Amino acid sequence: MDLQGQERFLSFILQRVQDGKEEEAKLILMENFNKQQEGTFSEEDALSFLPRITPLLKDEKTNEVQAVVKQFSKTFNQGDSR
């Protein structure tokens, strides 16, 4: 994911997290973005994202975020991780 894509994804997620959980969510996202930039982001990282981010989401936004992340995972599984 390029820098612009990361910024859009960060904004998308942060708009959907519970009040007061923004910093925790941002840390999870930045960890993944750093791994992507280093070229060390793995399928395991992609799969662990939802279980880590879901508890921070507003209940009514969970399905929306899961759908977007699953779409990204399909892209990752096709070998387009960078």
N, C-alpha and C positions, 0 to 999 in steps of 0.2 A: 504494500500500500504506500503510495507516495505521500509526501508531507501534507499536501492539500487534502488528500483523502483521510489522512489521520486527523487533521483538524476538524473535518466535517463529522467524522465518526465520534470524536471526542465530544463535540457539541451535541450531537444526536443523543449520546448516552447521558451526558450530564443533565440534559433537559428532562430526562426520564427517571432520574434517581430521586430517592426520598430526600426531603429537606434535611440538611445536616450530614448527608452521606457523600456529598460531592467530592471532598478531598480524598476519601477512601477509594472512590471509583476512579478518580483521576490517577491515583498511584497505580492501580491495577492496569489501567490503559497505558500509562507512560512506560511501565515495565515491558508490556508487550510491544509498544512502538520502538523502544530502545533495542529489543531483541530483533525486530524486523530490520532496523537500520544496520545492526551488526551482522545480520545474516544468520542469526542463531535461532530465529523464531521457528518452532517446530509444530507438527501436527498435534502433539501433546499439549503445547501451549494454547493452541486454538481450541482444543477440546476442553481444557480446564477453565476457559474464560467464562462460559455461562454459569457453571456452578459457583464461581467466585463473585460474579457481578449480580446475579439474580436476587440474592438477599438484600441488595442495596436499592433495587428498583421499586418504583411505585407499583402497587399491585396491578393497577389497570394498564400498565405499560409493559408488563412482563412478556406477553405474547408477541407484541410488536417487536421488541428487542430480540427475542428468540428467533423470530422469522428472519430478521436482518442478519443476525450472526450466523444462522444456518446457511443463508445465501452466500455469505463470505466464505464459510467453511467449504462449500462446494467449489468455489474458485480456488481456494488453497489446495484442496485435494486434486485439482487438475494441474497442479504444479506452478501456480501463479502466486507464490507466497511473497514475492517482492515486487 
